[in-house]
């Protein structure tokens, strides 16, 4: 029992340290007066700055910080996986850095393991619960990313029609982008505004659109980028190309909607079958703790529990792969 208490208080101390670190980082990022003054000065300098005509290929894309700490920033810059994680976080639309995400994951891991240790669970089971909590966090981030891409895909056809009509009315492509950025709903308006600002600062249209395709993990946006890039190389009526692209995207979305309706029963079944065992285990823990505790106090129960968790994980992955139909 003393060993369990030692592990519990050690993990609790680590949680408090990580919490204090996170709160200090939030204060430093959002409430520090010196940082606010510096951000205001940088904003003023960016607004007043111009790009000379002798620098047509100048790239003015902002570099995202991976951490607010200098030493950690230097270490993360040399870690290739950190850049991939930063790209993923950028696609979620959340104002999280790589360091903040790793700190949050560490806190979730420690809290989940502490919960298992305080309840007297075996070490392997506590680590399994902690890994499951990390998977839930990753699933939440993936859900935010997919929802953001869906919102952009739904708003893109109307934005392309607006760009095409603006060009037919006499606007250039860049000014048509600005018009669409003003009238569209976020997050698509933010991305179009970023493309317009890059082109306005001197980045070529092809580079700015390729950067948009890299930032946004949406096939519909990639269709738009490919159409504009090919038209810039081969020539033709860009307004007509954008109208045809918008019609193509609408047809794809209609087919995807039909597929989603037809697969709704399978998705609901997958959700119920995925959550039902854990819900029943939680209910039995409240109603009859002595009965279900045999799963982690008896050696045979532990073997059955580990074997069941592995089979459940395989079954959940199998079900979700079956109901994910690409259009």
Steps between C-alpha positions, in 0.01 A plus 500: 500500500788739578641441151164589347483821702855589398416455132177698544665798672790499252264513205290765676810715543584458132144605410532813711832586337360454149189700593708788635715490187195511277339787692824697487522441125140618452565813704821570310329456165172686560536727807864612512503881441843489334386234253185699422706814432740305278212343306346845444830637370548204268147542370562867429829423326338229287219732397738779405756276324508467123686281255714670241462429129850353491391210722220329308579154637522598865329249730330665794333203663502514878691232686300334773666461838512147633550622857513822700822382666816569300687185602197281428440678169856422387463136599162460326630663182749213470228237555331410165188362664438836668451669162250234393311547828507878453354459151224281644424753774484777241236302312290461815468877535582487873739757647733233638873470456687171486637553851153573640358190332777279634450648848126435478564141389742450790243635747230269360739206522601576859144567620368180340780292649447665840131411486581136434766490772270663757229240427747218558511379141799297376783687335429366151131590524584854619729547201227366270253757637760776455557391139124501443480857635772605254304338217192698606702823486634409155146415384377841620773679303424291194130581537573874517718470189236310304223740607709798386562337164128426462412864571750618241377250244138607547583869455741453208249463209326828586840667537608376156176626345559838665857513367379408151227767502746760629740417218219523244417842644854619426697418815840335487548163666669649807231762558235231445670300775473801729128535424444131575701525822276782621172324420582139591463351845803390702715294489505524119502881512815495714682273256397705195605818677841344573539413130405853396745657745784277380432590137465868594838489676675357195469122516402347167145373460619143446710502818221653707246245377741212554551623856121501542483141375772404748327671795155359428443124489196521272465334161253768388754775568762298314268482197470879509878546527574254218243667274646849551861383464430309177304792357787739579736273302276415206271804479125514452193644666572477875147608597350212302753258650408609852129460427557146371714423804227625733245280321732199530546559873124530552440169322767331714338637813159374390637150446682517834173601669318202348776266614490652848124441524529141381780428747331671796375172646848350492655809661244503781556130559877558510461777760270290719718188480813705572361674810272229640769282668657797678159634604400160641833472683448844657142416602605167654783675687240724663237232563716202593867592553588169665369302203683684222819547704579133428611613156809676641550319830490141376780380266252324271285814491801708395576264215139514383500880532818548296383255234160673480654846470721387212207341317281806565769729359528289186121490464461876545767573236341248265152652538619858444701398195193331352274802536753750359411516131695734276317685223 
